[in-house]
Amino acid sequence: MSACVIQRPQPAPARGRIGRRPSVLIIDDDTILREVLSRRLQQQGFDTLAAESGNGGLEAARRRRPSLIVLDLRLPDCDGLEVCEQLADAAETCFIPVIVLTGLEHPDILRRCRAAGCHFFLRKPYDPNVLLALIRQAICDADCPDNPGA
């Protein structure tokens, strides 16, 4: 695996999302999962973006500034944990909540995901209703920083 490309941070835009449909960036190399999840989210009122690699996902996050990112850990070009760390460390993406959605089995994977900056963790195969609830909660938490549940 090669390392993910780190680019110089750009200033983050204003966070106001009033009047804009929330957008979800799906970073996963599984084409079927991306298409099914994208279709389901669009039916629920979300705009969706997709990337099949870590570097593609980082570029899309920087360029489009989605409301939320759903991230797999097994990517063809780099480690999803490294992608999560770069998103959390960059000024232009640190405010974007990340939900890790993975089939990776490892004894301390949840701890490692939290340390990398993810907001929620869900294991594949997953319940689509649970993922939808986590997406809504994470976006709400990000939009309402004074929310005591955030």
NORDAKA-V33179 format. One record per pair of residues at least 6 apart in sequence whose C-alpha atoms are under 6 Angstrom apart, sorted by sequence separation. I is the first residue (numbers start at 1). GAP is how many residues later the second one is. D is the distance in whole Angstrom. If there is no record, write none. Layout:
BEGIN
{{I/GAP/D} {I/GAP/D}}
END
This chain:
BEGIN
{{51/6/5} {87/6/5} {88/6/4} {73/7/4} {87/7/6} {141/9/5} {38/10/6} {99/19/6} {98/20/5} {99/20/6} {103/20/5} {98/21/5} {99/21/5} {100/21/5} {101/21/5} {102/21/5} {103/21/5} {53/22/6} {97/22/6} {99/22/6} {101/22/6} {102/22/5} {23/23/5} {25/23/6} {27/23/6} {29/23/4} {22/24/5} {23/24/4} {24/24/5} {25/24/5} {26/24/5} {27/24/5} {28/24/5} {54/24/6} {21/25/6} {23/25/5} {25/25/5} {27/25/6} {68/28/5} {70/28/6} {72/28/6} {68/29/5} {69/29/5} {70/29/5} {71/29/5} {72/29/5} {73/29/6} {88/29/6} {27/30/6} {70/30/6} {71/30/6} {72/30/5} {85/31/5} {84/32/6} {24/42/6} {23/43/5} {24/43/6} {26/43/6} {23/44/5} {24/44/5} {25/44/5} {26/44/5} {27/44/5} {28/44/5} {22/45/6} {24/45/6} {4/51/6} {4/74/6} {2/75/6} {3/75/6} {1/76/6} {2/76/6} {1/77/5} {12/80/4} {9/81/6} {11/81/6} {9/82/6} {10/82/6}}
END
